[in-house]
């Protein structure tokens, strides 16, 4: 709670940031263009990247550049917390560059994110195997997430 509060009361903040929560969106898969925009995907998102924030009235506005997304792993852990080890995951499987606008809600470490990202290759984790995407896809989504600043690079106070 304290870390996300820094973003809401600083005039400018740059940090390594993570978000986790449910998303609803649209995926566009290379080689397949749906005839019209339809909400065709949902799940758990957990992007990690660099956040550039400004605070106002106990809220924050953030431009977030995602680098990786561990949403498939987070989704598996929410559903199954008793398995000691998941199958091996490579960094290349969770790379997910994207750009999001994040609006930090007052008094709680919760944000609403709106943006787009290149979807990670890792689609789903199970106790015995991983499910990978065999094609490049873009995800446009809105999500309600817990805002987790991991490390502050720069903070300018008011």
Number of C-alpha atoms within 10 A of each C-alpha: 13 10 16 22 20 22 30 26 21 18 16 20 21 21 21 18 22 24 24 23 20 17 20 19 19 17 23 17 15 10 9 8 10 11 6 6 11 10 12 12 13 15 13 22 24 21 25 25 21 23 26 20 25 22 22 14 8 16 20 24 21 23 18 26 23 25 18 23 29 22 25 21 21 18 20 17 15 9 9 12 9 8 11 7 9 15 11 8 12 10 11 11 17 21 20 24 19 21 20 20 20 26 21 29 16 15 12 15 19 21 26 20 23 19 18 22 22 22 25 25 21 24 17 16 21 17 13 9 11 16 12 13 13 9 10 13 17 18 21 21 21 20 22 21 22 20 25 20 24 15 13 16 11 11 18 13 12 8
